[in-house]
Amino acid sequence: MSAAEFSSQTDQQQSAKKVTGTIVDEKGEPIIAASVLVDKTTIGTVTDVNGKFQLNIPSLSATLRITYIGYETQNVLINGRSS
């Protein structure tokens, strides 16, 4: 499982950072209903039928924790990435 795409956008009014991405398996197939959580927070979501997710996060230096039954947990450092 991997985060195939990342993009980010800052919401100027609330200083929230919008992060979007797609979670896919080793064959490039989308993973439906994978959990995507901002590490050490209660912010999270699940991927849709296309493996896509969207989160508003407090900082672009956050780490996303991606989990799905049958796969190893992946920790992905956003590190200010925009793509």
N, C-alpha and C positions, 0 to 999 in steps of 0.2 A: 504494500500500500504506500502511496506517495502523494504528496501535494504537487499536482502537475502544473498548476498555475497559481500565481499570487498577484494581486494588485491591491493598491491601497489608495485611499482618498481621505483627506482631512475635512471634517465638517467644521467650518469656521465658527459657527454659532456656539457649539458646545465643546469644542476642542476634542471631540471623539475622532478616532481614526477608523475608517471603514476598510475592512479587509475582506476580500473575496477570494475564492479558490475552488479548485476541483480536486476531489480525492479519487484516485484510480488504483486498480490493482496492478500486478506485474505485467499483465497483458494489455494494459491501457483501458480496461473496462471500468466504468464508473462504479463506485461503491455507494450503495443506497443506505441511508440511515447510519452512517458512521458518525460518532460523536466527535465534535471539535470544540475543545475547551481552551480558554485562556488560562495557562498554568497559574496556580495560586490565587484564582479568583472564582467567582460563581458565574462568570460570563461564558456562555456556550450555546451551541446549536447542534443540529444534525443535518447531514447532507440530504439533498433532494433526490429525485429519481434519476437525475443526470450527474450525481456526485458533487453538485455545486453547493457552496455554503457562503454565507455573508455574516460578518460580525462587526459590531462597533466596539472598538477596544480603546483602553485608556492610553496606550503607548505603543509605538512601532518597534520598541525594543522588547516586546513581550514574546513569550514562547507559547506556541499552540501545541496542545496535547491531543493527538488523533487516535481514537480507539475504535475497534470493531471486532466482534467475536470471530475467533479463528485467526486473527492477525496479531503481530507484535505491536505494542503501543509505539507510536512515532512521536517524537518531540521535535518540533520545527521552530527554530528561532526566526522570527520575522526580520529582525535586524534592519528595519527601515526599508526593506525591499518594496519596490513598486511594480515589479514584474518578475 
